Amino acid sequence: MVGLWDKPGIPHRGWRCVDVYDLREDGSTPEETNYATCEMCGHERIRFVHVLQHNEYENKIRVGCICAEKLTNNYINPKAKETNLAKKAARKSKWLSRRWKTSKKGNPYLNIEGHNLTVFPNKFKPGFWKYQIDGQFSKDSYPTSEQAKMALFEEFWGIISEE
């Protein structure tokens, strides 16, 4: 596939990144992954997709790391974002198999990086589960403890990514 680099009217600088996502976030294997193709250079098998936007171009484009660096003129953040997403995917794939301790009330919990994380049955909605991080309770309930643990992971990752 030919990319957009040689197409007239496509800006080569001044793009800004509006999103980056991992096509293997769900824990799929490399063989199972439905990779993307970089819209700028045509390089195939892009796992981390950088979504870029430009004031002089109406559409967002999806590119790989190298094209993202060139188009945004930022040679640090695109790779750093990919590294962070790879770390997240690795931790997420092991999350449910961690050694969860059991509280005095019988609830699974973890103490990680100075945070207390717990999942517990929702006493107001029997059969459903909630979670808490450092005493802050989830608003939603989940049909299984595993689903509550995965939602807890997403919330926790947002917290530690900002620290």
HELIX and SHEET records of a PDB file:
HELIX    1   1 CYS A   65  THR A   72  1                                   8    
HELIX    2   2 ASN A   77  LYS A   94  1                                  18    
HELIX    3   3 SER A  145  GLU A  162  1                                  18    
SHEET    1   A 3 ARG A  16  ASP A  22  0                                        
SHEET    2   A 3 PHE A  48  HIS A  54 -1                                        
SHEET    3   A 3 TYR A  57  VAL A  63 -1                                        
SHEET    1   B 2 ALA A  36  THR A  37  0                                        
SHEET    2   B 2 GLU A  44  ILE A  46 -1                                        
SHEET    1   C 5 LYS A 101  THR A 102  0                                        
SHEET    2   C 5 PRO A 108  ILE A 112 -1                                        
SHEET    3   C 5 HIS A 115  PRO A 121 -1                                        
SHEET    4   C 5 TRP A 129  ILE A 133 -1                                        
SHEET    5   C 5 GLN A 136  PHE A 137 -1                                        
END                                                                             
